[in-house]
Amino acid sequence: MKKLVKTESNQIEQAVKVLQQGGTIAYPTEAVFGLGCDPRNIAAIKNLLKLKHREKEKGLILVAANFEQLKEHIQPLEKDIEKKLLDSWQDSANAITWLVPVDKTTSNYLKGQFDTLAIRVSHHPVVKKLCEQFGSAIVSTSANISTQEAARTAEQVKQIFENKIDFIVEGETDINAQPSEIRDALTDKIIRK
């Protein structure tokens, strides 16, 4: 495990360097710790899936600081659907992940077996700063071995993954929060509450 840097800004800078070098990071999100990597780096995604024991077919979530960071991975949306997503992300207390039609160039390692991609603009301060400084959306999947409970603290991430995560960003999750609701952007069907 790389040593943890004390200040938040140094932690963000170090995490961004790890992302740029194709590494895997753990970081706090609204409800649980997430594992992340560069969504354009297939080797990094493969490594993340291997760490989690997660099948490629399930797909992954991308989180971003703003909607612009997600656009390269998805098809253009109708204005009313885009507005619905943007409006839902204004409410920082209720994180919603939307399934949207994926761009044809987006890797199967991100979208899995689906024609959609799960996306979310996050208001969590650490996620927001990570994506702003990285200049892109990042992969976000719960910090756990598939089917097991997700880590809610940096200490739990260390216990689950031992020395296999390249960098852990310290920070808080809301212990009362549930992982984000997932909805289909075209049908409004709730996939996960």
Secondary structure as UniProt FT lines:
FT   HELIX           8..20
FT   TURN            21..22
FT   STRAND          25..28
FT   STRAND          33..36
FT   TURN            39..40
FT   HELIX           42..52
FT   HELIX           56..58
FT   STRAND          61..64
FT   HELIX           67..73
FT   HELIX           79..90
FT   TURN            92..93
FT   STRAND          96..102
FT   TURN            104..105
FT   HELIX           108..111
FT   TURN            112..113
FT   STRAND          116..121
FT   HELIX           125..134
FT   STRAND          138..142
FT   TURN            146..147
FT   HELIX           154..161
FT   TURN            162..163
FT   STRAND          167..168
FT   TURN            175..176
FT   STRAND          181..184
FT   TURN            185..187
FT   STRAND          190..192
//
